[in-house]
Amino acid sequence: MTRKIAIMSYESSTGRTMLAKGLFDFVVSISAEPVQLVGYDVEKPDLIGEFEQVKFNADEIFADFPKIDNLKCKFCGACISYCDCGALQLDRNIPSMVISPEKCEACGECINGCSIHGIGRKEKLTGYILHGRKGMHSITVGKADESHEFQVPLVCALNQRINTGSLAICDLSPGISGYVLTALRDATLAILVINPSRGWLRNIQFLLGALKERSIPFGLVINKYKGEASFLEEVERFSKIKKVPVFGVISHRDFKDNEKYMPLNEADLENESIFATIWEKVVSSWL
């Protein structure tokens, strides 16, 4: 069975990618089973730069995107019932039919459901999937094509590239866009990375809602902690009431210009303790 851990955050710059890469390095160091690191942040694929010694091969990913033919479309809305991803929006007042690029998976069901051929196909390059290996372990990263906004099919392609029977550690895009919701498919555990801030709980409400709706168990990791006691108390209170585990707290560190967050070295005992706690959850009944 494939086990898929989704590393998430509400906003960028939380250290989400650092955690995904660090957890990957830790599990690789202790596990005899193959591990896969998957970069779902297709608009900002920072993971590629963290593997300077790894050679990546790139595959072009094309998809047949639906295209509304305004001369043929009768704006009847019949095609909407065929769209399981909710990407079609009909405005009868204008009238117009709009396809949401954040939801459309280019599955073709709306095309098949239109009896008057009001929706055509247009093949587009949705992006690239880069493959690399670190021994028996693999790194798979999506990189979006910047010429258009239809990137969900690339995320769907990444889902299909998860190795069967492997442990997949996935770095998701920040926020709760259609890309994130698609990347959450088949996730068996989610880790929410939060930073000390006043509105942290309000900010992650949509993430919490998406995880609960999909019955995905999750826990929290606090990153860039600078000793904000009131914030930590608030998180601990939330954790106790909602029965959500806090995997650990990573203290803020000041880095020199020539230093990186990753890879972690043996002196990072604080971080390794957190990775060990997460690993225990990975091999427990949660997964």
N, C-alpha and C positions, 0 to 999 in steps of 0.2 A: 504494500500500500504506500502511495506517495504521501509524504507529510509536508505540508506547506505552511511556513511561518511568514506572516505578512508584517513587515516593519512599517509603521505608519506615523504620521504627524499631521497636525492641522495646518501648520505653516512651514515654510522653508527655514533653513539655518538652525534647526533644532538639534542637529547631530544624528539624524535618522540614518544617513548613509554610513556614517562612522560606526554606528551600532551594528548595522547589517554586515559591513566588512569585518568588524572586530569579532562578531559572533561566528562568522564563516571561518576566520582564521583559528578561532578557539576550537570549534568543532572538528575542523580538519586535523588539528594537533592531537586530538584524543580519540577520534572515531576511526574504526576500520571500515565503515560503510562509505560509499560515495556520497558526496555532498554537492549541491548545486547552488550557486549564488546567481540570482536573477534580478536584473535591473529593469524595473517597470517605469522608472522616471524617464520616459522617452523624450521629453522636451529638454531635459537637462541630465544626460547620462554620465554623471560624474564618476561612476564606478570604473569606467574604462581607464581613467587616469590613475587609478590606484593600483594597477597591475602593469608596471613598466616592463617587467621581464616576460610577460605573457604575450604571445602572438595571437592576434584575433583575425578570424576569417569572417567576412560579411556576406550575408544573403539578402538580396533585394526581396521585399515583400510587396506584392501587388494585390489589389482587391478591385472587384467590380462594384463601384459605387452607384447607388440609384440616382437618377437625374430626372426631375420632373419636367415633362414636356408640356408647357403651358398652352400649346395649341391643341393638344389632344385631351388633356386632363379636364374632366367635368366637375372636379372638386366635390365629388360625392362623398368622399371619406371612407369608401369601402376598403381601401388598402390599409387603413389604420388598424383594423382588427387583425391583420396578418403580421403586424410589427410587434414582436414580443419585447423589444427593447425600448418602446415608447419614443422612437425618434421622429415620428411624423406628427406635425401640428397643422391643423386645418383652420383657416380663418374664412368663414363664409361671408363675412362683410366685405372683404376686399374684391373678390375671393382670392385665396392663395393657399398653397401647400408648401410647408417649410420642412426641411430635413435637418435635424439637430446633429452637428458634427460630433458633439460630446457623447451622443448615445448610439449613433448608427454603427452597426457592426458589419454592414455590407453583406448581409446574409442572403439577400435576394428574395425574401419572402413577400415583400411588398410588391415587387415586380411580378412575381407569380400570381399574386392576388388581384392584380388590376386586369380586368377583362377587356378594357378598351385600349390597352397598350399606352396608357398615359404616363408611364414611368419607364425610362430606358436605362441602359447600363453605360457606364463610362469607366474604363479601367484606369486606375491611378496608382502611382507608387506611394504606398502609405509609409514606408520607411525601411529600416534595415535591422536585421538581427545579427549581432556579432557574437561569435563563439570563440572561446578560449579554454585552455585546459591547464590545470595545476596538478600534475600527477594524475591520479585517477579521478580527481574532482574537476568540475566544469564551471565556467563562468559564462552566462548568457545575458546579453544586454541589448535592449531595444533602443534604437535611435530614430526619431521621427524625421520624416521629410518635411522641410520647412515651407514648402510651396502651398500647403493647404492645411485645414484644421481637422481633417478626418483621420484621427489617429487611433480610434478604438479598434479597428481591424488589426492594427499592429499589436495591440495589447492582447487581442484574441489569439494572434499567432504565437505570442510569447507563452500564453497558457498552454498551447499545444506542444510547446518545446520543453515543458517540464518533464524531466526524465522519470519514467515509470519506476516506482519502487525506491526513489531517492528521497533524501531530505532536502527540501528546497527552501532557502532563506531568501526572501524577496524584499527588495527595496522599492516601496511604492512611491508614487508621486505625492506631494503634499496636498492636503485638502480632501474634498469628497466629490470630485468630478466624476463624470462617467468613466474616465480611464481608471480611476481608483476602484469604483464599484465592479468593473469588469475584471480587474486584477484580483479582487477578493474571491473570485470563484474558486471553490474547492479548498479554500484556506482552512486549516485545522487549528490554527492559533494565531492571534494578532498581538503585536506589541506596540503600544502607543508611547511615543517618545514625547515628553512634555518638558518645557523650560519654565523656570519660576516667573510667573506673571500674575497680575491681578485677575485677568479674565480667562485663565487657563481652562476652567470647567465649562464656561459658556462657549469657548472656542471649540472644544472637542465634542460638544453635544451631538452634532451631526454624525461624527465618527462613531460615537457610542450607539446611536440609533441604528446605523447601518450594520454594525456588528451584531446587535441584539436581534435585529430583523432576520439576519442570516444564521442565528444561533452559533456564532463563532466565539469561543471563549477568548478572553484577552486579559492582559496585565499591563501595568504601567512601568516605565523607566523614566526617572527624573534625570535630566542631563543639564550640565552647566550650572550646577548648584553652587551658590556662593554663601551659604549659611543663613538663608532666609527662613528663620524658624517658623514664622506665622504661615508661610506657604507650605512648609513641610507638614505642619499640624493640619492644615486644611486638606491636603492630599491624604494623609493618614485617616482623617475623619471620613472622607469620602470612601476610602478603601474599606473601612470597617463597616460602614452602613450598607454599601453596595456589594460587599464581599468580592471586591476586585483586588487581586494581589498586586503589590508593588515589588517588582523584581529587584530593584535596587536604585541607588542614587550615585550618579557620576559627578564628581566635583568639577567645577570650572578650572581649566588649566590655561595658563598663558603660554602661547607658543611663539617661538622666534620665527622670523620671516622664512627661514629655510627649513622649518619643521612642518610636519603634517600630523593630522590626527592618527593616521594609520600608516603602516601596520603597527599593532600594539607590540610592545616588547615585554620581557619577563618581569620588568619592574612595575608594570601596571596591574598590581595585585587587586586593587579596588575594582577595576573593570573585569578582570578575570573571575572574580567572585560573583559578579552579576551574571556573566556568561555561564558560569557553572550552575547558578540558580535557574536560569532559563533552560539550560540543557536538561536539568532534572525534570522540568515540566514537559519538555519535548518527549522524553522517554516514559513519562507517566501516563496515566489513564486519559489525560487530555488528548493525547495523540494516539 
